[in-house]
Amino acid sequence: MSLFQFKQGSKHTLFKAWMLGLLWVFTPPLCADDLPQLGETSSLYLSPKKEYEIGQIVVAQIKNQGLVWDDPLVSEYIRQLQHRLTGKSKADLPEWFILQDRSLNAFALPGGFIGIHSGLIETLQDEDELAAVLAHEWAHVSQHHLARLAEQSGLMNLSTLAGALASIAIATQNPSAGAGAMSATLGGASQSRINFTRENEEEADRIGMQILANTGFDPRAMPDVFLYFQREERYLGHKIPEILSTHPLSASRIADASNRADHYPKKSRAHSLTFLLVKTRLNLLEQTTTKKNPQLATAFLDEIQTENKEAVQTYAKAIAAILEDDQHLACSTLQAAPNAHPYFRLAEAECTAGLGQYQTAQTMLNNVLATTPQYRPAVILKAEFLLQEKQVLPAVTLLQRYLRSAKNDSAVYQLLAKAFNQQKDMPRMHEAEAEYRFHSGDYYGALSQYQMALKLCKNQTIAEKRIQAKIKMTQTKIHQIRAL
Ligand SMILES: [Zn+2]
């Protein structure tokens, strides 16, 4: 039985290997209302739309390398957090994605895309600290820092900029090097660049703290997380946390953030249970995929001081049992300590299905979907159960309904392709497979799937036109990348 999660590349037995569902939204990101509009110089040369296009190309390259890790629960959690921090409606959000990488890092790309290393979530103490890092990154986005940096370096050609970012991402297999490496490549090592970077960093801290205060988080989490990174740096010696190589941390920067935090009213932290469950889940998944000691994965549980400790311990035990394919233990653990949090219900549905009781598992998911019909983790899990049971029609209906408001979700397209394959509906299977590949950044794969679909759709005017338009769009993407 699989803990449902998707990553491109490998197809191992425990985890289904899928790519992340993308939000290919064509709306350029806008600054939040209360933020200073400092991006004017940039927009003279590099419009928000162009920034977005560059970001999209880079993200597609990152995805096509199989670097993005889509665990539906974790992806959905990040999306909720993004929604809260940016105040944007979910349909307008450029994607924030997780990379399976234990190092401490997060990075912003042009257009509002943000990459978050799993190690960051696995390590930080609470949601406010994670929010602080993400608010800082979002501030870089809202202030168009990357575009301004490129502009100052006199590098205004769209394709060169995208090429620089994408090639760095691919060459190093480490897209987080992007921002730092780009500033090094484009800006040289002049003193002015260093100052510029520091200014950017301080501006991102200041605006990030403002975002935290406005969205109900504790602004003090910003200096707290800096102090944590600094302690890590001392502890690790020469091996500094990656985030500090792209966001240099000076004593004055820490002091400045700390002073600013004192000006905000004191705030007690919410100690989000959801954050702790996500952190637990990622630690366990990571330890299992890397075949390390699962006990290490939950060592941090001893440190939890909040009223949530017991719930987190129960969840950790259940997830560890699911991963070890001990579905009886997982289900009995969850039943012995019931909890209303949806993650517990999803885990129970999963171990119940693991025991072969698909009907009961579906009822559990239906209860979740009754209040939140578009809740992605429940939709994906339910579709998987339906397909296991060869109930293809309800699966197709469920997935198509979901895609109406999430048109770019590659993982859902992949499930849809599987459903059409079970139905032996080959034209639709190829079209869904093409969508999956397109939204995973695999444009060549998408093109050949669309062409196969087109061949099978002869004399069906509407389908033909639709697929021809998709082929054209895919070819445009291929040309854009070739031009880099
Ligand atoms: Zn920064």
Residues whose N, C-alpha, C, O or C-beta is under 5 A from the ligand:
A	BS01	ZN	E201 A204 T246 H247
